């Protein structure tokens, strides 16, 4: 709607897990707008179901081969495209990152999540506020949305779960709050995994959507002010949590969301605590990883 108001006919987006790419391709198909989605080559391979959905919707998916071929690199290329095509191109950013006003815009759009949580909790429990809200964090869009309408309710404990990869200090991790420090990436100051001279350290996670070397400035502020507690889950912990949910509830979560589920074993809850875990995506895109894990434990 904003692009059409501005007279821009070309839409670009970046995506890691592919969910944002599918959403953008969907609305572009509906509006009759050209759509280009940048995606790291590694993510193109491991999230192929979403890649095929985007193509079917008429989007052009551009594989990015720089860096570690994941979300950071896709964002780099999308920003370069946007800078070079300012007249006809509108950039729809998929997380609470990037230059102002994107972190604020995306958080406000995503806030429908916590708005609906309040309404549904009122229906189910008689009160609008839970004791805990738990969400995974890469850039942080789903966490920002899940936390948004509880930010000023100190009784609600906000739990953000990052990807520890193969271990926080293994050299293959994306646990930004434990490994990062203040820096600038993609046009905003936040927490960033970086070398002493400011070069970005390549992140790692089995989940494409959490494979990012920083977090959005809103989430960084929640960490610094201690309004939110930040935990981390390894690949194995996320895979175990996903399998548990699948077998107990019949819900196959996205690997990103599985990291939030893994936090349930890290917290000492009271029997009457009301806990909300935000399942931010579905796991059909991650079936290859799940099948490999399931076969390895049989």
N, C-alpha and C positions, 0 to 999 in steps of 0.2 A: 504493500500500500504506500509506504514511504517512497519507494523507488518510482512508482507511477506518478506520485505527487511531484517528484523532482524531475520528471521527464526522462528518467534513466531506463534504458531498455535491456541492459545486459546485467545479469546477476552473477556474482561470484561468491563462493563460500569455501571454507576449509573444513575438513572433517578427519577424525581419527578413527573412531569406531564405525563411522558411516551413518549413524542415526541422524545427525544434523544435515548431512548431505542428502539423505532420503527426504527429510522434511522440506529442505529448500527446493529440491527437484520437484517435489509434489506440488508446492504452491506455485512454482514457475510454470509447471504444466497447466495448472488451473488458470493462471493469469496470462498465458501465452507469451512468456518472457524467455529469452535465451538464458541458459544456466550452465555455468562452468564450475566444477567442483575440484578443488585441489586436494590430493590425498597422497600421503607418503607411500612409496612403492611397497614397503613392507606391510603396511596396513591394507593396501589393495589386495595383497595375497592372502592375508589372514582374516579379512572381513569380506570375502568375495560375495556372499549373498546380498549384502547391502550395495556393493558395487553394481551388481546386475540389476538390482531394483532401480538405481539411479539412471542407468543406461536405458532401461525400459521406459522410464518416465521422460526420456528425451534429453537428459543432461549429458554434457561431455565431462568425463572423469579424467583429469590430468594427473598422471603419476609423477611423483617428485622423487628424484634420485639423490639429492644432496643430503648431507648430514647422516643421521641414522635412519632416514627415509620414513619418518613418522610424523606426528602431529606438529611439532615445532617447525619442521621443514615445510610442511604443507601451508602453515600460517605464513612463513617467510615468503613463499611464492605468491600466495594470495595478496599479501600486502604490496609486493612488487607490481603485480598486475594492476591493483587499485591505483597506485601512485602514477602508473604510466597511462591509465585510461580514466581520468577523472570526470570527463564530460558525460559519457554514456553508461558508466559502470557503477553499480551499487554493491557494496560488500556487506554481506550478512554474516557477521561473526557468530560462531557457535558456542562461545564460552564467555566467561566474565573476564576476558583479557583484551589486550589491544589498547589503542588510544582512546581517550575520552571522546564521546560519551559512551562508548560501547560497554565497558564494564557495568556502568549504571543502567543502561538500557536493557541489557540482557538479564540482569538481576531482577529488574522490574517486570519484564515479560515472564520470567520463570517463576515469579512470586505467586502465580496462580496455584502452584503446588501447595505452598503453605496455607494459602487461602482456603483451598479445598480440604486440607488436613483439619483445619479448625472447624469447618462446617461438619465434616464427617465424624470427628471426635465428639462434637456436641450431640449428634444423633446417637452415637454408640455408647458414650460414657457419661453424658450429662454435663461435661465441661469441655472447653475449647482448647485447653492447654495440656499437652502430655508432659511426662517427667523427662523424657529423652527424645531427641530427634537425631537420627544417625544417617549420614550420607557419605558416599565416596567423594573424593576430591582429586581431580586432575588439574584442569584449569579452575573448575569449581562451579560450573553453571547449575548443576542439579542441586548441589549443596546450598548455593546462594538462594535458590528458589525454595528449598525445603526449610531453610532457616529464616527467611525474610520476615514473615509476620510474627516471629517469636523473638526477634532481636532485642526488643525492649521488655521482654518477660524474663527476668533473671531466674525465675523458678524453673524455666525450661532449660535443661542441660543440652547443649549443642555439641555433637560428637562428629568430627570430620575424620575420615579414614583415607589415608594416602596409600600408594602402592610401594611396598618395600621390595618388590621384585624378588631377587634371590637372597635378600638380606639387606638391611639398611646400609651396612658398611661393607657390602660385598663388592662394590664397584658397579653393580648392576641393580640400580634402584631408582625410584622416582619420589622418594620421601623428602619433599622440598623443605618442610619446616625443620627437619632434623639435620639436613645436609646443606641447606641454602643460607644465604644472607641477602641483605638489601641490594637490589640492582635494578637495571632497566632492561626490559625485554618487550619487543613488539609494541613499543610506544607507551608503556606504563611502568611506574616504579612499584616494585613488589618484592617478594622473596624469590630468590633465583639460585639454582645450583650453578656454581661458577668457580673457575680457577682463581688463584690469588690475584691474577692480573685482569680478571673480569671476563674471561672467555667462558662461554656456556659449556657446562659439562653435560654430555649426552645422557639422557635418562633411559631407564629400561623398566618395562612392565609387560607381563603377559597380556594385559588388557590395553588395547589400542587407545582407548579414551583417557587413560591415566598416564600414558607414556609422554609426559610433558615436564620440562625442567623447572617450572615455576608454578605459582598459584596466582589467581586474580587478586588485585589490591584489596578488595573487600574481605576475602578470606584471610589475607595476610594481616589485615587489621584485627580481625577476630582472634588470630593467633597471638599477636603482640599484646593485645589488651587482655588476653586470657578469657575472653567471652566464650570462646569455643575451645574444646579440648581436642587435640590432634593425636590420632593413633595411626599406626601403619600395619598393613597385612601383607604377608608374602604371597607369592604366586600359589604355593601349596595350600596356604590357609584359605585363600579365596576359592580355590578349586574344591576343597573339602566342604566349605560352606555352601557353595552352589549345589553340589551333589546332595547335601543334606536337605536343603530347601526343596529340591526337585523330588526327592523320594518321600518327604513328609507332607508336602503341600501340593505337589503336582504343578509347581511353577518353576520354569527354567529361566533363571535370571541372566542378564548380561554379566560378563566377567567383571565389568566395572562395578556393578551393584553388588557382586559377590564379595568384594572387599568390605563393603559396609556390613554385610551379613556376618563376616568373620569377626567383627568387633563384638558381637554378642557374647562371645566366649572370653572377652578381655575385661568385661565390666561386671562388678558385683552388684547385681540388681536386687531390689527388695521384691517380695512376692506380689505386692500390689502396685508395682511401678507400671505406668503406661508408657510403652516404648514404641516409637514409630521408626521403621527403617524404610528409607526411600529406595524402592526398586526402580532405578532410572532407565532401565532398558531390558529388552527380552534377549534370550540367549541363542536364538536361531543362528545369529551371525557367528557365534563362538562354538558351534558344534564340533568342529574339527579338534579344537583344544580340549573340549570336554571328553570327546571320544578317546583321544590319546591318553588322557588322565585315567579314565574309567578302565581302559584296557590295561594300564600299567599297575592298577591295584587289584585286579581280579586274580 
